[in-house]
């Protein structure tokens, strides 16, 4: 079942976490990591988010952002 939509409040800190299924790797190569960071930068600009931190691990990703 999908999670219900969350309230999107300006000037709030958001902690973002995503994981691979069954602890599978999310990024198989450094090329995938680079492409992910390019997309992260692009969409942060489009949606007016300020990315303050991120951490890419082999099977999960953390990010912290303000809107």
MARVO-500822 format. One record per residue (C-alpha): residue number from 1; x, y, z; residue in three letters. Coordinates in nm, 3 decimals. Layout:
! MARVO-500822
<atom><nr>NUM</nr><px>X</px><py>Y</py><pz>Z</pz><rest>ALA</rest></atom>
...
This chain:
! MARVO-500822
<atom><nr>1</nr><px>0.000</px><py>0.000</py><pz>0.000</pz><rest>UNK</rest></atom>
<atom><nr>2</nr><px>0.131</px><py>0.344</py><pz>-0.091</pz><rest>UNK</rest></atom>
<atom><nr>3</nr><px>0.213</px><py>0.594</py><pz>0.180</pz><rest>UNK</rest></atom>
<atom><nr>4</nr><px>-0.028</px><py>0.891</py><pz>0.197</pz><rest>UNK</rest></atom>
<atom><nr>5</nr><px>0.096</px><py>1.225</py><pz>0.061</pz><rest>UNK</rest></atom>
<atom><nr>6</nr><px>0.277</px><py>1.438</py><pz>0.315</pz><rest>UNK</rest></atom>
<atom><nr>7</nr><px>0.224</px><py>1.803</py><pz>0.383</pz><rest>UNK</rest></atom>
<atom><nr>8</nr><px>0.487</px><py>2.012</py><pz>0.206</pz><rest>UNK</rest></atom>
<atom><nr>9</nr><px>0.577</px><py>2.307</py><pz>0.430</pz><rest>UNK</rest></atom>
<atom><nr>10</nr><px>0.818</px><py>2.583</py><pz>0.331</pz><rest>UNK</rest></atom>
<atom><nr>11</nr><px>1.126</px><py>2.643</py><pz>0.546</pz><rest>UNK</rest></atom>
<atom><nr>12</nr><px>1.113</px><py>2.294</py><pz>0.695</pz><rest>UNK</rest></atom>
<atom><nr>13</nr><px>1.398</px><py>2.043</py><pz>0.699</pz><rest>UNK</rest></atom>
<atom><nr>14</nr><px>1.330</px><py>1.718</py><pz>0.517</pz><rest>UNK</rest></atom>
<atom><nr>15</nr><px>1.522</px><py>1.397</py><pz>0.577</pz><rest>UNK</rest></atom>
<atom><nr>16</nr><px>1.511</px><py>1.175</py><pz>0.270</pz><rest>UNK</rest></atom>
<atom><nr>17</nr><px>1.601</px><py>0.807</py><pz>0.274</pz><rest>UNK</rest></atom>
<atom><nr>18</nr><px>1.577</px><py>0.546</py><pz>0.004</pz><rest>UNK</rest></atom>
<atom><nr>19</nr><px>1.695</px><py>0.186</py><pz>0.017</pz><rest>UNK</rest></atom>
<atom><nr>20</nr><px>1.754</px><py>-0.101</py><pz>-0.224</pz><rest>UNK</rest></atom>
<atom><nr>21</nr><px>1.513</px><py>-0.393</py><pz>-0.195</pz><rest>UNK</rest></atom>
<atom><nr>22</nr><px>1.643</px><py>-0.679</py><pz>0.020</pz><rest>UNK</rest></atom>
<atom><nr>23</nr><px>1.966</px><py>-0.482</py><pz>0.082</pz><rest>UNK</rest></atom>
<atom><nr>24</nr><px>2.052</px><py>-0.488</py><pz>-0.287</pz><rest>UNK</rest></atom>
<atom><nr>25</nr><px>2.298</px><py>-0.229</py><pz>-0.414</pz><rest>UNK</rest></atom>
<atom><nr>26</nr><px>2.145</px><py>0.092</py><pz>-0.544</pz><rest>UNK</rest></atom>
<atom><nr>27</nr><px>2.452</px><py>0.205</py><pz>-0.740</pz><rest>UNK</rest></atom>
<atom><nr>28</nr><px>2.643</px><py>-0.056</py><pz>-0.935</pz><rest>UNK</rest></atom>
<atom><nr>29</nr><px>2.912</px><py>0.182</py><pz>-1.065</pz><rest>UNK</rest></atom>
<atom><nr>30</nr><px>3.047</px><py>0.532</py><pz>-1.004</pz><rest>UNK</rest></atom>
<atom><nr>31</nr><px>2.876</px><py>0.637</py><pz>-1.328</pz><rest>UNK</rest></atom>
<atom><nr>32</nr><px>2.538</px><py>0.566</py><pz>-1.166</pz><rest>UNK</rest></atom>
<atom><nr>33</nr><px>2.637</px><py>0.767</py><pz>-0.860</pz><rest>UNK</rest></atom>
<atom><nr>34</nr><px>2.742</px><py>1.062</py><pz>-1.075</pz><rest>UNK</rest></atom>
<atom><nr>35</nr><px>2.419</px><py>1.051</py><pz>-1.276</pz><rest>UNK</rest></atom>
<atom><nr>36</nr><px>2.214</px><py>1.040</py><pz>-0.954</pz><rest>UNK</rest></atom>
<atom><nr>37</nr><px>2.394</px><py>1.349</py><pz>-0.821</pz><rest>UNK</rest></atom>
<atom><nr>38</nr><px>2.331</px><py>1.532</py><pz>-1.149</pz><rest>UNK</rest></atom>
<atom><nr>39</nr><px>1.959</px><py>1.453</py><pz>-1.125</pz><rest>UNK</rest></atom>
<atom><nr>40</nr><px>1.954</px><py>1.551</py><pz>-0.758</pz><rest>UNK</rest></atom>
<atom><nr>41</nr><px>2.103</px><py>1.891</py><pz>-0.841</pz><rest>UNK</rest></atom>
<atom><nr>42</nr><px>1.869</px><py>1.943</py><pz>-1.137</pz><rest>UNK</rest></atom>
<atom><nr>43</nr><px>1.547</px><py>1.866</py><pz>-0.949</pz><rest>UNK</rest></atom>
<atom><nr>44</nr><px>1.650</px><py>2.054</py><pz>-0.637</pz><rest>UNK</rest></atom>
<atom><nr>45</nr><px>1.677</px><py>2.364</py><pz>-0.858</pz><rest>UNK</rest></atom>
<atom><nr>46</nr><px>1.347</px><py>2.296</py><pz>-1.037</pz><rest>UNK</rest></atom>
<atom><nr>47</nr><px>1.152</px><py>2.249</py><pz>-0.714</pz><rest>UNK</rest></atom>
<atom><nr>48</nr><px>1.342</px><py>2.518</py><pz>-0.520</pz><rest>UNK</rest></atom>
<atom><nr>49</nr><px>1.501</px><py>2.294</py><pz>-0.258</pz><rest>UNK</rest></atom>
<atom><nr>50</nr><px>1.837</px><py>2.366</py><pz>-0.097</pz><rest>UNK</rest></atom>
<atom><nr>51</nr><px>2.029</px><py>2.045</py><pz>-0.052</pz><rest>UNK</rest></atom>
<atom><nr>52</nr><px>2.237</px><py>2.065</py><pz>0.267</pz><rest>UNK</rest></atom>
<atom><nr>53</nr><px>2.378</px><py>1.717</py><pz>0.289</pz><rest>UNK</rest></atom>
<atom><nr>54</nr><px>2.372</px><py>1.379</py><pz>0.123</pz><rest>UNK</rest></atom>
<atom><nr>55</nr><px>2.538</px><py>1.044</py><pz>0.175</pz><rest>UNK</rest></atom>
<atom><nr>56</nr><px>2.549</px><py>0.777</py><pz>-0.093</pz><rest>UNK</rest></atom>
<atom><nr>57</nr><px>2.607</px><py>0.427</py><pz>0.034</pz><rest>UNK</rest></atom>
<atom><nr>58</nr><px>2.608</px><py>0.106</py><pz>-0.166</pz><rest>UNK</rest></atom>
<atom><nr>59</nr><px>2.253</px><py>0.007</py><pz>-0.070</pz><rest>UNK</rest></atom>
<atom><nr>60</nr><px>2.089</px><py>0.330</py><pz>0.051</pz><rest>UNK</rest></atom>
<atom><nr>61</nr><px>2.087</px><py>0.706</py><pz>0.019</pz><rest>UNK</rest></atom>
<atom><nr>62</nr><px>2.039</px><py>0.979</py><pz>0.281</pz><rest>UNK</rest></atom>
<atom><nr>63</nr><px>1.972</px><py>1.344</py><pz>0.197</pz><rest>UNK</rest></atom>
<atom><nr>64</nr><px>1.877</px><py>1.648</py><pz>0.399</pz><rest>UNK</rest></atom>
<atom><nr>65</nr><px>1.711</px><py>1.949</py><pz>0.242</pz><rest>UNK</rest></atom>
<atom><nr>66</nr><px>1.523</px><py>2.270</py><pz>0.318</pz><rest>UNK</rest></atom>
<atom><nr>67</nr><px>1.244</px><py>2.407</py><pz>0.103</pz><rest>UNK</rest></atom>
